[in-house]
Amino acid sequence: MTAPRRFIPLVVLVVFAVACTGSGGGTPTPTPTASPTSPVPTGPVRFEPGHYRYDFGGVTADITFDGSSATMDVKNATGAELDAPAVYVIDGTGTQRDGTVVDSTSIPDGQTATFAVTFPDQVTKESIGLVVLLFGDSNWGDFAPVPAA
């Protein structure tokens, strides 16, 4: 072999060795750090019967049931006006039960509104499986049960 031909395998070997060891000057991979963990709950979680909360996207809403009637407080911090609210529940049989929001009206940004809501007689604290919040025709999602203090 001539000198240039012997030199080519040596260059390839050096390039390959540098690529395998990461000495090519790339960005170093960050070392993972341990994140703090919360202790696992050790007892039963108790909830306030008939009290549900929605808190997402700048909307906070609380609904509290008393028989087949409820009171709903809505705070709008979305940056825009919300259409009039509506609510329905899915009961333990899987049936949708629509609520009637009395004097339902839009809620301007930065405002809080309180609404009375009535449901069919079949809706009670014990029969509720899921509570769903809507603004206008948009389904915003489910309320969550509120843990007891």
Backbone as a printed PyTorch tensor [residue, N CA C, xyz], in Angstrom:
tensor([[[  0.8340,  -1.1740,   0.0000],
         [  0.0000,   0.0000,   0.0000],
         [  0.8730,   1.2280,   0.0000]],

        [[  0.3640,   2.2110,  -0.6920],
         [  1.0860,   3.4770,  -0.7050],
         [  0.7370,   4.2450,   0.5620]],

        [[  1.4960,   5.2460,   0.8440],
         [  1.3110,   6.0310,   2.0700],
         [ -0.0990,   6.6260,   2.1720]],

        [[ -0.6660,   7.2320,   1.0910],
         [ -2.0230,   7.7890,   1.2360],
         [ -3.0650,   6.7010,   1.5070]],

        [[ -2.9040,   5.5330,   0.9240],
         [ -3.8800,   4.4760,   1.1440],
         [ -3.8010,   3.9400,   2.5770]],

        [[ -2.6430,   3.9190,   3.1750],
         [ -2.5010,   3.4760,   4.5540],
         [ -3.0620,   4.5330,   5.5110]],

        [[ -3.0610,   5.7520,   5.1080],
         [ -3.5120,   6.8620,   5.9440],
         [ -5.0530,   6.8830,   6.0450]],

        [[ -5.7700,   6.4970,   4.9970],
         [ -7.2470,   6.5450,   4.9860],
         [ -7.8430,   5.6440,   6.0710]],

        [[ -7.4420,   4.3740,   6.2380],
         [ -8.0160,   3.5580,   7.3120],
         [ -7.7340,   4.1430,   8.6930]],

        [[ -6.5850,   4.7740,   8.8590],
         [ -6.2510,   5.3740,  10.1430],
         [ -7.1990,   6.5380,  10.4440]],

        [[ -7.5230,   7.3770,   9.4540],
         [ -8.4420,   8.5060,   9.6360],
         [ -9.8400,   7.9900,   9.9740]],

        [[-10.2880,   6.9630,   9.2470],
         [-11.6050,   6.3800,   9.5170],
         [-11.6540,   5.8290,  10.9360]],

        [[-10.6270,   5.1730,  11.3880],
         [-10.5740,   4.6180,  12.7250],
         [-10.6360,   5.7170,  13.7830]],

        [[ -9.9490,   6.8110,  13.6000],
         [ -9.9580,   7.9260,  14.5520],
         [-11.3380,   8.5770,  14.5990]],

        [[-11.9480,   8.8020,  13.4480],
         [-13.2920,   9.4150,  13.4050],
         [-14.2880,   8.5090,  14.1110]],

        [[-14.2030,   7.2180,  13.8510],
         [-15.1050,   6.2650,  14.4850],
         [-14.9090,   6.2510,  15.9960]],

        [[-13.6920,   6.2790,  16.4650],
         [-13.4000,   6.2630,  17.8940],
         [-13.9350,   7.5150,  18.5770]],

        [[-13.8000,   8.6760,  17.9500],
         [-14.3040,   9.9230,  18.5270],
         [-15.8240,   9.8980,  18.5780]],

        [[-16.4640,   9.4030,  17.5290],
         [-17.9230,   9.3460,  17.4930],
         [-18.4580,   8.4250,  18.5780]],

        [[-17.7910,   7.3350,  18.8490],
         [-18.2530,   6.3780,  19.8530],
         [-18.0500,   6.8790,  21.2700]],

        [[-17.0790,   7.6940,  21.5140],
         [-16.8030,   8.1540,  22.8810],
         [-17.5220,   9.4440,  23.2060]],

        [[-18.1520,  10.0690,  22.2510],
         [-18.8760,  11.2980,  22.5180],
         [-17.9740,  12.4890,  22.6580]],

        [[-16.7290,  12.4120,  22.2040],
         [-15.8450,  13.5610,  22.3190],
         [-16.0150,  14.5140,  21.1620]],

        [[-17.1240,  14.4550,  20.4850],
         [-17.3480,  15.3120,  19.3310],
         [-17.8000,  16.7040,  19.7030]],

        [[-17.8510,  17.0590,  20.9860],
         [-18.1920,  18.4170,  21.3800],
         [-19.6890,  18.6710,  21.4380]],

        [[-20.5090,  17.6040,  21.4520],
         [-21.9580,  17.7810,  21.5150],
         [-22.4040,  18.2470,  22.8890]],

        [[-23.6870,  18.4980,  23.0380],
         [-24.2500,  18.9290,  24.3010],
         [-24.3080,  17.7580,  25.2650]],

        [[-23.8250,  17.9200,  26.4790],
         [-23.8550,  16.8150,  27.4300],
         [-25.2960,  16.4880,  27.8360]],

        [[-25.5510,  15.2320,  28.0890],
         [-26.8640,  14.7960,  28.5330],
         [-27.0030,  15.1070,  30.0110]],

        [[-28.1160,  15.7700,  30.4050],
         [-28.2710,  16.0990,  31.8180],
         [-28.4670,  14.8360,  32.6510]],

        [[-27.9660,  14.8900,  33.8610],
         [-28.1040,  13.7730,  34.7830],
         [-29.4430,  13.9010,  35.4880]],

        [[-30.2620,  12.8370,  35.4700],
         [-31.5570,  12.9410,  36.1450],
         [-31.3720,  13.1610,  37.6370]],

        [[-32.2750,  13.9420,  38.2190],
         [-32.2320,  14.1830,  39.6540],
         [-33.4630,  13.5560,  40.2830]],

        [[-33.3460,  13.2180,  41.5210],
         [-34.4810,  12.6280,  42.2270],
         [-35.5160,  13.7160,  42.4840]],

        [[-36.7740,  13.3930,  42.2220],
         [-37.8290,  14.3510,  42.5010],
         [-38.4900,  13.9630,  43.8150]],

        [[-38.9470,  14.9710,  44.5590],
         [-39.5780,  14.6490,  45.8370],
         [-40.8730,  13.8680,  45.5920]],

        [[-41.1640,  12.9630,  46.4520],
         [-42.3890,  12.1870,  46.3220],
         [-43.2910,  12.4680,  47.5090]],

        [[-44.5920,  12.3620,  47.2580],
         [-45.5640,  12.5440,  48.3260],
         [-45.8010,  11.2030,  48.9950]],

        [[-46.0640,  11.2280,  50.2820],
         [-46.3500,   9.9510,  50.9410],
         [-47.6600,   9.3750,  50.4020]],

        [[-47.7430,   8.0770,  50.3710],
         [-48.9440,   7.3920,  49.9250],
         [-50.0080,   7.5400,  51.0000]],

        [[-51.2540,   7.9140,  50.6110],
         [-52.3060,   8.0130,  51.6320],
         [-52.4590,   6.6880,  52.3680]],

        [[-52.6920,   6.7730,  53.6610],
         [-52.7430,   5.5510,  54.4560],
         [-54.1320,   5.2420,  54.9920]],

        [[-55.1110,   6.0010,  54.6310],
         [-56.4550,   5.7390,  55.1320],
         [-57.4780,   6.0430,  54.0760]],

        [[-58.7290,   5.8000,  54.3850],
         [-59.7780,   6.0880,  53.4030],
         [-59.9160,   7.6000,  53.1940]],

        [[-60.1800,   7.9820,  51.9650],
         [-60.4250,   9.3890,  51.6540],
         [-61.9210,   9.6260,  51.8000]],

        [[-62.2630,  10.6430,  52.5450],
         [-63.6740,  10.9810,  52.7380],
         [-63.9810,  12.2450,  51.9410]],

        [[-65.1820,  12.2950,  51.3840],
         [-65.6040,  13.4330,  50.5830],
         [-66.8060,  14.1030,  51.2130]],

        [[-66.9660,  15.3940,  50.9140],
         [-68.1410,  16.1220,  51.3740],
         [-69.3150,  15.6600,  50.5240]],

        [[-70.3050,  15.0230,  51.1160],
         [-71.4380,  14.5240,  50.3340],
         [-72.1310,  15.6540,  49.5640]],

        [[-72.3010,  15.4510,  48.2600],
         [-73.0240,  16.4120,  47.4390],
         [-72.2590,  17.6570,  47.0500]],

        [[-70.9500,  17.7130,  47.3080],
         [-70.1520,  18.8950,  46.9660],
         [-69.1130,  18.4970,  45.9100]],

        [[-69.1330,  19.2340,  44.7900],
         [-68.2280,  18.9530,  43.6750],
         [-67.5670,  20.2420,  43.2160]],

        [[-66.3290,  20.1150,  42.6830],
         [-65.5780,  21.2970,  42.2440],
         [-64.9780,  21.0560,  40.8590]],

        [[-65.0030,  22.1370,  40.0720],
         [-64.3460,  22.1660,  38.7640],
         [-63.3160,  23.2800,  38.8440]],

        [[-62.0580,  23.0010,  38.4530],
         [-61.0050,  24.0180,  38.5060],
         [-60.0290,  23.7560,  37.3660]],

        [[-60.2400,  24.4460,  36.2530],
         [-59.3860,  24.2400,  35.0870],
         [-59.5660,  25.3960,  34.1080]],

        [[-58.4830,  25.7780,  33.4540],
         [-58.5340,  26.7570,  32.3680],
         [-59.0540,  28.1250,  32.7640]],

        [[-58.8610,  28.5020,  34.0230],
         [-59.3260,  29.8090,  34.4680],
         [-60.7480,  29.8080,  34.9940]],

        [[-61.3770,  28.6530,  35.0570],
         [-62.7330,  28.5490,  35.5930],
         [-62.6870,  27.7330,  36.8810]],

        [[-63.2730,  28.2980,  37.9210],
         [-63.4640,  27.5730,  39.1710],
         [-64.9650,  27.5610,  39.4390]],

        [[-65.5120,  26.3750,  39.6330],
         [-66.9480,  26.2490,  39.9050],
         [-67.1530,  25.2500,  41.0220]],

        [[-68.0440,  25.5910,  41.9300],
         [-68.4430,  24.6940,  43.0080],
         [-69.9420,  24.4810,  42.8860]],

        [[-70.3650,  23.2330,  43.0080],
         [-71.7930,  22.9310,  43.0210],
         [-72.0650,  22.0850,  44.2530]],

        [[-73.1040,  22.4720,  44.9980],
         [-73.4750,  21.7780,  46.2230],
         [-74.9350,  21.3720,  46.1100]],

        [[-75.1820,  20.0700,  46.2840],
         [-76.5240,  19.5260,  46.1410],
         [-77.2360,  19.4560,  47.4780]],

        [[-78.5370,  19.7260,  47.4310],
         [-79.4390,  19.5550,  48.5660],
         [-80.7030,  18.9340,  47.9810]],

        [[-80.8090,  17.6170,  48.0920],
         [-81.9060,  16.9200,  47.4140],
         [-81.6890,  17.0030,  45.9140]],

        [[-82.7400,  17.3420,  45.1700],
         [-82.6140,  17.4530,  43.7120],
         [-82.3670,  18.8990,  43.2720]],

        [[-81.9960,  19.7500,  44.1980],
         [-81.6360,  21.1410,  43.8970],
         [-80.1670,  21.3510,  44.2350]],

        [[-79.5770,  22.3630,  43.6310],
         [-78.1690,  22.6490,  43.8910],
         [-77.9150,  24.1360,  43.7580]],

        [[-76.8060,  24.5630,  44.3410],
         [-76.3060,  25.9280,  44.1800],
         [-74.9450,  25.8250,  43.5230]],

        [[-74.7380,  26.6240,  42.4720],
         [-73.4710,  26.5930,  41.7510],
         [-72.8550,  27.9850,  41.7320]],

        [[-71.6000,  28.0810,  42.2010],
         [-70.8250,  29.3200,  42.1650],
         [-69.7600,  29.1610,  41.0870]],

        [[-69.6600,  30.1460,  40.1760],
         [-68.7040,  30.0840,  39.0760],
         [-67.8500,  31.3440,  39.0830]],

        [[-66.5270,  31.1660,  39.0370],
         [-65.5910,  32.2850,  38.9230],
         [-64.9170,  32.1840,  37.5640]],

        [[-64.9670,  33.2740,  36.7960],
         [-64.3860,  33.3080,  35.4530],
         [-63.0880,  34.1080,  35.4670]],

        [[-61.9750,  33.4350,  35.2470],
         [-60.6710,  34.0950,  35.1080],
         [-60.0120,  33.6280,  33.8170]],

        [[-60.8180,  33.4550,  32.7690],
         [-60.3230,  32.9150,  31.5040],
         [-59.7320,  33.9790,  30.5910]],

        [[-60.0730,  35.2450,  30.8380],
         [-59.6430,  36.3030,  29.9240],
         [-60.6940,  36.6020,  28.8760]],

        [[-61.8230,  35.9000,  28.9220],
         [-62.9100,  36.1140,  27.9630],
         [-64.2400,  35.8570,  28.6680]],

        [[-65.3070,  36.3140,  28.0690],
         [-66.6390,  36.0680,  28.6180],
         [-67.0230,  34.6130,  28.3900]],

        [[-67.6480,  34.0140,  29.3940],
         [-68.1430,  32.6400,  29.2780],
         [-69.6100,  32.6620,  28.8840]],

        [[-70.0060,  31.7490,  28.0120],
         [-71.4250,  31.5940,  27.6980],
         [-72.1580,  31.1420,  28.9550]],

        [[-73.4830,  31.1890,  28.9070],
         [-74.3010,  30.7730,  30.0390],
         [-74.0000,  29.3210,  30.4090]],

        [[-73.8930,  29.0200,  31.7160],
         [-73.5710,  27.6590,  32.1350],
         [-74.7720,  26.7240,  32.0750]],

        [[-74.4570,  25.4460,  31.9490],
         [-75.4380,  24.3660,  32.0400],
         [-74.7640,  23.2150,  32.7720]],

        [[-75.5700,  22.3260,  33.3340],
         [-75.0420,  21.2040,  34.1090],
         [-75.9320,  19.9860,  33.8610]],

        [[-75.2930,  18.8200,  33.8080],
         [-76.0600,  17.5780,  33.8580],
         [-75.3050,  16.5760,  34.7120]],

        [[-76.0260,  15.5720,  35.1650],
         [-75.4030,  14.4900,  35.9230],
         [-75.6650,  13.1770,  35.1960]],

        [[-74.7660,  12.2460,  35.4080],
         [-74.9810,  10.8600,  35.0140],
         [-75.1990,  10.1260,  36.3320]],

        [[-76.3530,   9.4760,  36.4460],
         [-76.6300,   8.8040,  37.7190],
         [-76.0660,   7.3910,  37.7250]],

        [[-76.2740,   6.6920,  38.8140],
         [-75.7150,   5.3540,  38.9830],
         [-76.2170,   4.3380,  37.9730]],

        [[-77.3260,   4.6250,  37.2920],
         [-77.8340,   3.7070,  36.2670],
         [-77.2770,   4.0430,  34.8900]],

        [[-76.4870,   5.1350,  34.8000],
         [-75.9340,   5.5520,  33.5160],
         [-76.8380,   6.5000,  32.7580]],

        [[-77.8940,   6.9740,  33.3860],
         [-78.8530,   7.8730,  32.7360],
         [-78.4210,   9.3230,  32.9170]],

        [[-78.4760,  10.0850,  31.8320],
         [-78.1690,  11.5190,  31.9090],
         [-79.3930,  12.2530,  32.4210]],

        [[-79.1880,  13.0680,  33.4480],
         [-80.2600,  13.8900,  34.0340],
         [-79.8400,  15.3490,  33.9090]],

        [[-80.5330,  16.0860,  33.0500],
         [-80.1970,  17.4900,  32.8080],
         [-80.6810,  18.3710,  33.9430]],

        [[-79.8270,  19.3000,  34.3320],
         [-80.2090,  20.2990,  35.3110],
         [-80.7470,  21.5260,  34.6040]],

        [[-81.5590,  22.2960,  35.3090],
         [-82.0500,  23.5740,  34.7980],
         [-81.3840,  24.6680,  35.6160]],

        [[-80.5500,  25.4560,  34.9620],
         [-79.8640,  26.5470,  35.6420],
         [-80.7960,  27.7530,  35.5970]],

        [[-81.2890,  28.1500,  36.7680],
         [-82.2380,  29.2540,  36.8660],
         [-81.5290,  30.5670,  36.5490]],

        [[-82.1470,  31.3630,  35.6730],
         [-81.5880,  32.6660,  35.2650],
         [-80.1490,  32.5410,  34.7570]],

        [[-79.8900,  31.4980,  33.9960],
         [-78.5540,  31.2870,  33.4330],
         [-78.2040,  32.4300,  32.4860]],

        [[-77.0400,  32.9810,  32.6720],
         [-76.5750,  34.0940,  31.8490],
         [-75.0650,  34.0020,  31.6880]],

        [[-74.5300,  34.6820,  30.6830],
         [-73.0820,  34.6680,  30.4600],
         [-72.3640,  35.3090,  31.6560]],

        [[-71.0740,  34.9670,  31.7920],
         [-70.2790,  35.4660,  32.9130],
         [-69.0680,  36.2020,  32.3550]],

        [[-68.9910,  37.5310,  32.5620],
         [-67.8440,  38.2940,  32.0640],
         [-66.5480,  37.8680,  32.7500]],

        [[-65.4300,  38.0870,  32.0700],
         [-64.1210,  37.7820,  32.6440],
         [-63.9350,  38.5450,  33.9480]],

        [[-63.3770,  37.8710,  34.9330],
         [-63.1010,  38.4860,  36.2260],
         [-64.3030,  38.5210,  37.1550]],

        [[-65.4270,  37.9780,  36.7380],
         [-66.6470,  38.0310,  37.5470],
         [-66.9540,  36.6630,  38.1540]],

        [[-67.7330,  36.6940,  39.2280],
         [-68.2320,  35.4910,  39.8860],
         [-69.7460,  35.5480,  39.8460]],

        [[-70.3770,  34.4130,  39.6010],
         [-71.8400,  34.3510,  39.5560],
         [-72.3110,  33.1380,  40.3420]],

        [[-73.4950,  33.2730,  40.9500],
         [-74.1260,  32.1890,  41.6920],
         [-75.4420,  31.8480,  41.0240]],

        [[-75.6760,  30.5380,  40.8280],
         [-76.8770,  30.0780,  40.1460],
         [-77.5670,  28.9980,  40.9700]],

        [[-78.8980,  29.0190,  40.9370],
         [-79.6850,  27.9120,  41.4720],
         [-79.8670,  26.9160,  40.3310]],

        [[-79.7690,  25.6230,  40.6510],
         [-79.9160,  24.5780,  39.6400],
         [-80.9150,  23.5570,  40.1660]],

        [[-81.8810,  23.1890,  39.3380],
         [-82.8360,  22.1570,  39.7200],
         [-82.6590,  20.9380,  38.8110]],

        [[-82.9070,  19.7730,  39.3870],
         [-82.7770,  18.5020,  38.6770],
         [-84.0580,  17.7070,  38.8650]],

        [[-84.2560,  16.6740,  38.0410],
         [-85.3920,  15.7710,  38.2820],
         [-85.2850,  15.1410,  39.6710]],

        [[-86.4170,  14.7140,  40.2010],
         [-86.4550,  14.1430,  41.5500],
         [-85.5410,  12.9380,  41.7330]],

        [[-85.1880,  12.2390,  40.6370],
         [-84.3210,  11.0590,  40.7410],
         [-82.8920,  11.4200,  41.1530]],

        [[-82.5210,  12.6910,  41.0360],
         [-81.1550,  13.1170,  41.3670],
         [-81.0780,  13.4380,  42.8580]],

        [[-80.2120,  12.6970,  43.5490],
         [-79.9380,  12.9430,  44.9670],
         [-78.4310,  12.8290,  45.1730]],

        [[-77.9510,  13.2030,  46.3390],
         [-76.5250,  13.0650,  46.6470],
         [-76.0550,  11.6330,  46.4290]],

        [[-76.9220,  10.6830,  46.7550],
         [-76.5630,   9.2670,  46.6750],
         [-76.6130,   8.7250,  45.2460]],

        [[-77.3940,   9.3330,  44.3670],
         [-77.5680,   8.7850,  43.0160],
         [-76.5700,   9.3320,  41.9990]],

        [[-75.8440,  10.3830,  42.3630],
         [-74.9480,  11.0420,  41.4060],
         [-73.7140,  10.1920,  41.1540]],

        [[-73.4210,   9.9650,  39.8770],
         [-72.1950,   9.2830,  39.5000],
         [-71.1790,  10.2470,  38.9200]],

        [[-71.6610,  11.2390,  38.1710],
         [-70.7820,  12.1760,  37.4780],
         [-71.5340,  13.4830,  37.2940]],

        [[-70.8380,  14.6190,  37.4680],
         [-71.4340,  15.9350,  37.2600],
         [-70.6190,  16.6290,  36.1780]],

        [[-71.2970,  17.1480,  35.1460],
         [-70.6250,  17.7100,  33.9720],
         [-71.0090,  19.1760,  33.8050]],

        [[-70.0130,  20.0180,  33.4930],
         [-70.1860,  21.4640,  33.3190],
         [-70.0960,  21.8390,  31.8490]],

        [[-71.0260,  22.6570,  31.4080],
         [-71.0190,  23.1800,  30.0400],
         [-71.1310,  24.6980,  30.0880]],

        [[-70.5900,  25.3510,  29.0710],
         [-70.8140,  26.7750,  28.8430],
         [-71.2820,  26.8840,  27.4090]],

        [[-72.5210,  27.3640,  27.2240],
         [-73.1090,  27.3480,  25.8890],
         [-73.2130,  25.9000,  25.4440]],

        [[-72.7620,  25.6100,  24.2320],
         [-72.7900,  24.2390,  23.7090],
         [-71.4880,  23.4900,  23.9480]],

        [[-70.5480,  24.0950,  24.6770],
         [-69.2360,  23.4810,  24.8870],
         [-69.1840,  22.7320,  26.2120]],

        [[-68.8370,  21.4460,  26.1360],
         [-68.6610,  20.6240,  27.3160],
         [-67.2700,  20.9100,  27.8730]],

        [[-67.1930,  21.4800,  29.0670],
         [-65.9100,  21.8370,  29.6740],
         [-65.3240,  20.7150,  30.5030]],

        [[-66.1190,  19.7350,  30.8740],
         [-65.5770,  18.5990,  31.6090],
         [-66.3220,  18.3150,  32.8920]],

        [[-65.7270,  17.4340,  33.6740],
         [-66.3720,  16.9040,  34.8710],
         [-65.9410,  17.6320,  36.1370]],

        [[-66.8820,  17.7650,  37.0320],
         [-66.5890,  18.2090,  38.3860],
         [-65.9380,  17.0290,  39.1210]],

        [[-65.1980,  17.3270,  40.1860],
         [-64.6090,  16.2880,  41.0190],
         [-65.2000,  16.4060,  42.4170]],

        [[-65.3790,  15.2760,  43.1100],
         [-65.8520,  15.3630,  44.4940],
         [-64.8320,  16.1100,  45.3440]],

        [[-65.3240,  16.8390,  46.3240],
         [-64.4580,  17.6400,  47.1990],
         [-64.1200,  16.8450,  48.4520]],

        [[-62.8170,  16.6300,  48.7100],
         [-62.4330,  15.8950,  49.9290],
         [-62.8640,  16.6570,  51.1900]],

        [[-63.2720,  15.9090,  52.1940],
         [-63.6420,  16.5170,  53.4730],
         [-62.3700,  17.0420,  54.1560]],

        [[-62.5230,  18.1290,  54.8650],
         [-61.3780,  18.7540,  55.5440],
         [-60.9190,  17.9370,  56.7140]]])
